[in-house]
Amino acid sequence: MTDPQVRQPAVAGTFYPENPSTLLRVVQQYVDEAELPADLGTVRAVIAPHAGYVYSGPTAGYAFRALATLPKKEWTVFLLGPAHRVAVRGVALGNYSAFRTPLGDAPVAVERVAEMPARSPVYVLAPEAHAMEHCLEVEVPFLQVVLPEFRLVPMLYGEVDPQRVARDLADHLGEDDLIVISSDLSHYHPYDTAQRLDRAFLQAVVDGDDRDALRGEACGRAPVVTAMDIARRRGWTAHLLDYRTSGDTAGGKREVVGYAAVAYTD
């Protein structure tokens, strides 16, 4: 019988391989092929794309290669993304015991999830928003490959002030906490238009310009702005690790989706 407390995979076999050995091989290859700057620093957060792996996997590999440089210990990963399927007011928390993928169960930090609605009304317990959502799920196999031990805090953004979330999280992040933001960039523009829009958005991210970032077309711009605000409060530096579009990976150039990997370091 399926455990109702475990969030079951919704897009295995469509967004990424369902076979465990194939999935492990594909994710490891994306990570191994990413080349990072030698002087990156200590990674505290990353932005990664969330499309099907054939489209965005090469770029995602850069974000998770950055996390692979961290010491081996139990991390708590605040996994932030936009709610695509269910309307949400605030930030929907996934109060499961684990997220299941073909690589096994990724445990949820249940005590961290439970304390968040108690301290701020911006958070709501809404597993129904997570049930069919792809944007967090596709990041979990990468985490399972690069971090030997971790617990998740699954967060889906709906209608919410991202800076309000940043103020709360910035006060409650510890040395063993990481942030992973799941976001694609512009959608379905011609290749040259997408390049222009995406590079303007990414420049705003690197510059820490919230206003310009919120004007961008990234579907996860709200959680991205949360990360930008936390970075400003904590003194983190943003590094653009990779940018490409579906027209560079597995699609045509008439209508493309943009993808980027960004790391924030101490």
C-alpha positions in Angstrom: 0.0 0.0 0.0 1.2 3.5 -0.8 2.2 5.5 2.2 0.1 8.7 2.1 2.8 10.6 4.1 5.3 10.1 1.3 5.0 12.4 -1.7 4.9 10.1 -4.7 6.7 11.0 -8.0 4.5 12.7 -10.5 6.8 13.2 -13.5 9.1 10.2 -13.4 9.2 8.7 -16.8 8.3 12.0 -18.5 10.5 14.8 -17.2 13.3 12.4 -16.2 14.0 8.6 -16.5 11.9 6.3 -14.3 14.5 3.5 -14.3 16.8 4.0 -11.3 20.1 3.0 -12.9 19.4 5.2 -16.0 18.4 8.1 -13.8 21.5 7.8 -11.7 23.7 7.6 -14.8 22.1 10.6 -16.5 22.2 12.9 -13.5 25.8 11.9 -12.7 26.8 12.7 -16.3 25.2 16.1 -16.2 27.0 16.9 -12.9 30.4 15.5 -14.1 30.3 17.5 -17.3 29.8 20.8 -15.5 33.0 22.9 -15.1 33.1 25.4 -12.2 35.3 28.4 -11.5 38.3 27.4 -9.4 37.7 30.1 -6.8 33.9 29.8 -6.4 33.9 29.9 -2.6 31.5 28.2 -0.1 28.1 27.7 -1.7 25.0 28.7 0.3 22.3 28.7 -2.4 21.8 27.8 -6.0 19.3 28.5 -8.8 18.6 25.6 -11.1 16.1 25.0 -14.0 13.2 22.5 -13.8 12.3 21.5 -17.3 12.6 18.0 -18.7 16.2 16.8 -18.3 16.9 16.5 -22.0 16.3 20.3 -22.2 17.6 21.7 -18.9 19.7 18.9 -17.4 23.0 20.2 -18.7 22.5 23.5 -17.0 21.1 22.0 -13.8 24.3 20.0 -13.7 26.2 23.2 -13.0 24.1 24.2 -10.0 24.3 20.8 -8.4 28.0 20.5 -9.2 28.4 23.6 -7.1 26.6 21.9 -4.2 28.8 18.8 -4.6 31.8 20.9 -3.5 30.3 21.2 0.0 31.5 19.1 3.0 29.7 15.8 3.7 27.2 16.3 6.5 23.5 16.3 6.9 22.1 19.4 5.2 18.7 20.9 5.4 17.7 22.1 1.9 15.0 24.8 1.6 13.7 23.9 -1.9 11.8 26.9 -3.3 9.8 27.0 -6.6 6.7 28.5 -8.2 3.3 26.7 -7.9 2.3 25.8 -11.5 -0.8 23.7 -10.9 -2.7 24.8 -7.8 -3.5 28.4 -6.8 -1.8 29.3 -3.6 -2.0 32.3 -1.3 1.4 32.5 0.5 3.9 29.7 0.4 2.6 26.2 0.4 4.7 23.8 2.5 4.8 20.1 1.7 4.2 18.5 5.1 5.2 15.0 4.0 7.6 12.6 5.6 9.6 12.2 2.4 9.7 12.9 -1.3 10.0 9.7 -3.3 12.0 9.4 -6.6 13.3 6.3 -8.4 16.5 6.8 -6.4 14.7 6.4 -3.1 13.1 8.5 -0.5 14.4 12.0 0.3 13.4 12.8 3.9 11.5 16.0 4.8 12.7 18.0 7.8 9.3 17.6 9.4 10.1 19.6 12.5 11.3 22.6 10.5 8.2 22.5 8.3 5.9 22.3 11.3 7.4 25.4 13.0 7.1 27.7 10.0 3.3 28.3 10.0 3.5 28.8 13.7 5.8 31.7 13.4 4.4 33.4 10.2 1.0 33.4 8.4 2.9 33.6 5.1 3.3 29.8 5.3 0.4 27.3 4.8 0.5 23.5 5.0 -0.8 22.5 1.6 0.3 19.1 0.4 -2.3 19.2 -2.4 -0.3 22.0 -4.1 2.7 19.6 -4.2 1.1 16.4 -5.3 1.3 17.0 -9.1 3.9 19.8 -9.1 7.1 19.2 -11.2 9.3 22.1 -10.3 10.6 20.7 -7.0 10.4 17.0 -7.9 12.9 17.3 -10.7 15.6 18.8 -8.4 15.4 16.0 -5.9 17.3 13.3 -7.9 20.1 15.8 -8.4 20.2 16.4 -4.7 20.2 12.7 -4.0 23.3 12.3 -6.2 25.4 15.2 -4.9 24.5 15.3 -1.2 24.9 12.1 0.7 22.7 13.3 3.6 20.0 15.9 3.4 16.5 16.8 4.5 14.0 18.9 2.5 11.8 21.8 3.3 9.5 21.9 0.3 8.2 25.4 -0.5 5.9 26.4 -3.4 5.3 30.1 -4.0 1.8 31.4 -4.9 0.6 35.0 -4.4 3.2 36.3 -1.8 5.7 39.1 -1.2 9.0 37.4 -1.7 10.8 39.9 0.5 8.5 39.0 3.4 9.6 35.4 3.0 13.2 36.5 2.8 13.0 38.4 6.1 11.7 35.3 7.8 14.1 32.8 6.3 17.1 35.0 6.8 16.5 35.0 10.5 16.2 31.3 10.7 18.9 29.9 8.5 21.7 28.0 10.2 25.1 26.9 9.1 23.8 23.5 8.0 21.0 25.0 5.8 21.1 25.5 2.1 18.7 27.1 -0.4 17.8 25.6 -3.8 15.6 27.8 -6.1 13.8 26.1 -9.0 13.1 28.4 -11.9 13.2 28.4 -15.7 13.6 31.7 -17.5 11.6 33.2 -20.4 9.1 30.9 -22.3 8.4 30.4 -26.0 10.1 33.4 -27.5 12.3 33.2 -30.6 15.9 32.4 -29.7 17.3 35.9 -30.1 14.5 37.5 -28.1 14.9 34.9 -25.3 18.6 35.6 -25.1 17.9 39.3 -24.7 15.2 38.9 -22.1 17.1 36.2 -20.1 20.4 38.0 -20.0 18.7 41.2 -18.7 17.1 39.1 -16.0 20.3 37.4 -15.1 22.2 40.7 -15.0 19.5 41.9 -12.5 20.1 38.8 -10.4 23.8 39.1 -10.3 23.5 42.9 -9.6 21.0 42.3 -6.8 18.4 44.5 -8.5 15.1 43.2 -7.1 12.9 45.6 -9.2 14.4 44.5 -12.5 14.3 40.9 -11.5 10.6 41.0 -10.7 10.0 42.5 -14.2 11.6 39.5 -15.8 9.8 36.5 -17.2 11.3 33.8 -15.1 8.5 31.6 -13.7 10.3 31.4 -10.4 11.2 35.1 -10.1 9.5 35.4 -6.7 11.6 32.7 -5.0 14.6 34.1 -6.9 14.0 37.5 -5.4 13.8 35.9 -1.9 17.2 34.4 -2.5 18.5 37.8 -3.7 17.2 39.5 -0.6 18.7 36.8 1.7 22.0 37.1 -0.1 22.1 40.9 0.5 21.4 40.4 4.2 24.0 37.6 4.5 26.7 39.2 2.3 26.6 36.4 -0.3 27.9 36.8 -3.9 26.0 35.7 -7.0 27.9 33.8 -9.7 26.3 32.9 -13.1 27.6 29.4 -13.8 25.7 28.6 -17.0 23.0 29.9 -19.4 21.4 28.3 -22.4 18.0 27.6 -23.9 16.1 24.7 -25.2 17.3 25.8 -28.6 20.9 25.0 -27.5 20.0 21.5 -26.1 17.1 19.5 -27.5 14.8 21.8 -29.4 14.4 24.2 -32.3 15.0 27.9 -32.1 11.7 29.3 -33.1 10.2 29.1 -29.6 12.6 28.4 -26.7 12.7 28.3 -22.9 15.6 29.7 -21.0 17.6 28.0 -18.3 20.4 29.2 -15.9 22.5 28.0 -13.1 23.5 30.5 -10.4 25.4 30.0 -7.2 25.5 32.2 -4.1 28.6 32.0 -2.0 30.0 33.4 1.2 
